[in-house]
Amino acid sequence: MQTKILISVKTYPTLSSKYDELVCTAGFKEDGSWVRLYPVPFRKLDYQKQYKKWQWIEADIVKNRSDFRPESYKLRDISSDIVVGDKLGTENNWAKRKGIVLNNIHTNLENLIAEAKNDKLKTSLATLKPKEVIDFVWEETVREWNKDKLNAIYANQRQLNLFEPTQKLFQVAKKLPYKFSYTFTTEDGKERTLMIEDWELGQLFWNSFKSSNGDETLACQKVKQKYFDEFVKKKDLYFFLGTTKQFHNKGDNPFIIIGTFYPNKEKQQPTLF
């Protein structure tokens, strides 16, 4: 059965022993409910199936039985057709996007965490409106993928390509050398710092790195200019949050930021009194 999904999240690629590289995709059904698609070897899909953010797709999906989170689905067949449809634009200050995205907004992260821990709900995807965004920070992390995993992936590719010696190896995405995070509060009054795993942010870093002639500090500052100076100060910012399967039931807060939603701030109408 085909399901229509508005793609709103694509996380930065990670390594996969089976698919070489995987992307976690999430989006909204027509009724505004969340759905997660994983695994998706996105960059290995045929070009016409490589959907963009804010495009509708239709795909034959089934519940991912290896994942207890209720929003988690997978393609019935990785090679099956994904029909890429219309893209929702930003006309009228993102009116069409808002009509899908802003149906269920969380403003209290403590309550959302309780939903995630609730065995009857197990909420793992949500849209959060922060009360105050305090800062955007970064810290250096491991710079390269695990060499053993990476070598195994390329060795497997070479083995599969024995009968096609002219076929090039698929190059997995470069690992980001920094972790980027927002520090913010919600209505529960607690200050938290959550990591961002949005593919757009990663691509912005690499583009900024290139335009800055390899200056990593300047590249990070350019990322902050967009994600803090622009999104926080000039936009009406929302976070798309998701849990990781590994840590959903562990720790105080299982959520990370997997995407952002940033229409312009609505102009305040002048009052007569």
Residue, then its C-alpha position, 0 to 999 in steps of 0.5 A: m500500500q502506497t503511503k504519502i509522506l511530506i519529507s521534512v528531515k534527512t539526517y547526516p549519512t552514517l556508515s552501514s555494513k550492508y548498504d555502505e551508507l544510510v540516511c534516516t528520513a522522517g516526515f509527515k503523513e497527510d494528517g500531520s502524524w510523524v513517520r520515520l523511514y529507516p534504513v534508506p541508502f539515499r545516495k545510492l537510490d536512482y536519481q529520480k527517486q532522490y527526494k528533497k526536503w519538503q517534497w511529497i513522496e509516495a512509497d510502499i512502507v511497512k512497520n519496521r519490526s526491528d524497531f519498537r518506536p511506533e513511528s518507525y517504518k521501512l520501505r517494503d523493498i529497498s529497490s521498490d519505486i519511490v514516487v517523488g511528487d510536488k514540493l511545498g514552497t515557501e509562499n505566504n510565509w510557508a503557509k502550506r508547510k505550516g498547515i502540515v507541520l504545526n498541528n501538534i507542537h510541544t512546548n515543554l520538553e520534560n513532558l515530551i520526555a515523559e511521553a517517550k518513556n511511557d510504554k503506551l506512547k513511546t513518542s520518538l518524533a516531535t516538533l518542539k517550540p523552544k521558549e528561549v534559544i540561548d546559544f549555538v555551540w560546537e565541539e571537536t569530535v572524532r575526525e574520521w570514520n572507524k577505519d575497520k568499518l570503512n575498510a570493510i565497506y570498501a573491501n566488500q564493494r571491491q569484491l562485488n565489483l570483481f566482474e565490473p572492474t570499471q565501476k567506481l567505488f561508492q565514496v561514503a560521506k566525509k565524517l563531520p569533525y565537529k558536533f553542533s548543538y543548540t542550548f535552549t529552554t522550554e516551558d519546564g524552565k530547564e536549560r538543555t544542550l541538544m546535538i543537531e544531526d541535520w544533513e543541511l547543517g553538515q553540508l553547510f559546514w563543508n561548503s563553508f569550509k571550502s569557501s573559507n579555504g580550509d579554515e575550520t573555525l571560520a566555517c563553524q562561525k559561518v554555520k553559527q551565522k545561519y543557525f543562530d544569527e539568522f534562525v534565532k534572531k530573525k525567524d520563528l524557529y522550531f526544532f524537529l526532535g527524534t530519539t535514537k533507538q539505542f538511547h530511547n529508554k536510557g538516560d534523562n533525555p533521549f532526544i536529539i535535534i534532527g531538523t529545523f523549521y524556520p518560517n519568518k516571524e509573523k509581523q505584529q499587528p498594531t493595536l488601536f489602544 
